[in-house]
């Protein structure tokens, strides 16, 4: 069940036969350098759907002496390295997937099942050694006088599921007794969602070097697809790269490398269709609970991110399994980043891509979110009114959204108006790529709306405070902002001027269509 099984090898062969395959085998070169050294304990944590289990299948297939992987690996990148054959299928591999063990009523039953199955595997293989004389698994392993590579998946399963809470320290002790300081361990590769360090009281698991979403410059390219990998896949499978990028890109590694959600890219290419393939509804429910509690106005920051903004955030540390429910803004952000709902780089947070943006938008429409749910509805209305050239309706809705979202001391400032237009046109992000301060013609337009589909009309919005909306329209025309959109999209354009009068506290709007001249 755990020792030298064929399961990982068969799963890896299935992946090789799949329509979408990206060669991540060079991770093996890094791990080979760690075998039999002080650096042999490695824990890599990433959000769900980042290909962690796929890497465990790769490693089982390469290291296990129970399989013959040469024909497969000779065709992969790792075959070009100097020590490729030195470690190929040379080790006993013990694979433990803690999510694949039947959940029992008690921790003792759960861990007892794991111990019994591992002991059976050892006694079945090492019939020439009297293993029954030893009580501890570690002593049985020592008695074999062989080296083992441990591959542990979903190490944090009981923490994620809230199982056996009173026994979680016992679980850490089980791992410590099995692994720490043991000469039979050639390498231990452990993976999960949440980091381990804060579980470890004293020195229980301090032998592990941790590599997390926020702190990993070594393994960052092996979890998720890189931009170059996805460009190649799109070329091979005749998929529009820019659309795939918009839907699934956006996670940033420590070194600023952008990575795609690999599971969704796989499905999109297989189905020839980009849409949300998000399935982790349980984690989203947890995030929504954080937002309902709303510590330190986290909800407002999330709404800004849904509107496409980046939000400043410092002192962000990894959220760890077994931590108390997050009660501060920093703890909530840490949990959302660790679970993969937000990306974080250089002090700024954002929603990574359209797939997750859609999930947030859908979730925030729930009635329990009050004014946020109202804003989502208003956003649909303002887009409809704009496309219908109903300037009075646009001004009315902008007024309502402004009253909901902008504090009085910001109310007469143009950045307050920019802020509210961001919110008012949230719904447009489904149909447009929206740019702020884009260089167009003889200046920079406040907002440009680039349609994703040919059925939608490009748009330019210019904002004014204490002026008038016609002045905004005139500026768009005089500075020739439309020239760039005409050249890009080769069709008619809507231009929109919006003004806020600080004295009357009233918004006005003008909408005009500019016609594309084929000449």
HELIX and SHEET records of a PDB file:
HELIX    1   1 UNK A    7  UNK A   17  1                                  11    
HELIX    2   2 UNK A   27  UNK A   32  1                                   6    
HELIX    3   3 UNK A   52  UNK A   63  1                                  12    
HELIX    4   4 UNK A   70  UNK A   73  1                                   4    
HELIX    5   5 UNK A   77  UNK A   80  5                                   4    
HELIX    6   6 UNK A   84  UNK A   87  1                                   4    
HELIX    7   7 UNK A   98  UNK A  100  5                                   3    
HELIX    8   8 UNK A  107  UNK A  125  1                                  19    
HELIX    9   9 UNK A  131  UNK A  133  5                                   3    
HELIX   10  10 UNK A  137  UNK A  143  1                                   7    
HELIX   11  11 UNK A  157  UNK A  160  1                                   4    
HELIX   12  12 UNK A  165  UNK A  167  5                                   3    
HELIX   13  13 UNK A  168  UNK A  179  1                                  12    
HELIX   14  14 UNK A  197  UNK A  199  5                                   3    
HELIX   15  15 UNK A  220  UNK A  222  5                                   3    
HELIX   16  16 UNK A  227  UNK A  237  1                                  11    
HELIX   17  17 UNK A  241  UNK A  248  1                                   8    
HELIX   18  18 UNK A  262  UNK A  271  1                                  10    
HELIX   19  19 UNK A  281  UNK A  293  1                                  13    
HELIX   20  20 UNK A  295  UNK A  297  5                                   3    
HELIX   21  21 UNK A  298  UNK A  306  1                                   9    
HELIX   22  22 UNK A  329  UNK A  338  1                                  10    
HELIX   23  23 UNK A  354  UNK A  364  1                                  11    
HELIX   24  24 UNK A  367  UNK A  369  5                                   3    
HELIX   25  25 UNK A  371  UNK A  387  1                                  17    
HELIX   26  26 UNK A  391  UNK A  405  1                                  15    
HELIX   27  27 UNK A  408  UNK A  410  5                                   3    
HELIX   28  28 UNK A  414  UNK A  424  1                                  11    
HELIX   29  29 UNK A  426  UNK A  430  5                                   5    
HELIX   30  30 UNK A  469  UNK A  478  1                                  10    
HELIX   31  31 UNK A  482  UNK A  489  1                                   8    
SHEET    1   A 5 UNK A  92  UNK A  97  0                                        
SHEET    2   A 5 UNK A 148  UNK A 153  1                                        
SHEET    3   A 5 UNK A 185  UNK A 192  1                                        
SHEET    4   A 5 UNK A  41  UNK A  45  1                                        
SHEET    5   A 5 UNK A 209  UNK A 211  1                                        
SHEET    1   B 3 UNK A 225  UNK A 226  0                                        
SHEET    2   B 3 UNK A 258  UNK A 260 -1                                        
SHEET    3   B 3 UNK A 251  UNK A 252 -1                                        
SHEET    1   C 3 UNK A 311  UNK A 312  0                                        
SHEET    2   C 3 UNK A 348  UNK A 350 -1                                        
SHEET    3   C 3 UNK A 343  UNK A 345 -1                                        
SHEET    1   D 5 UNK A 432  UNK A 440  0                                        
SHEET    2   D 5 UNK A 443  UNK A 451 -1                                        
SHEET    3   D 5 UNK A 458  UNK A 465 -1                                        
SHEET    4   D 5 UNK A 493  UNK A 501  1                                        
SHEET    5   D 5 UNK A 506  UNK A 514 -1                                        
END                                                                             
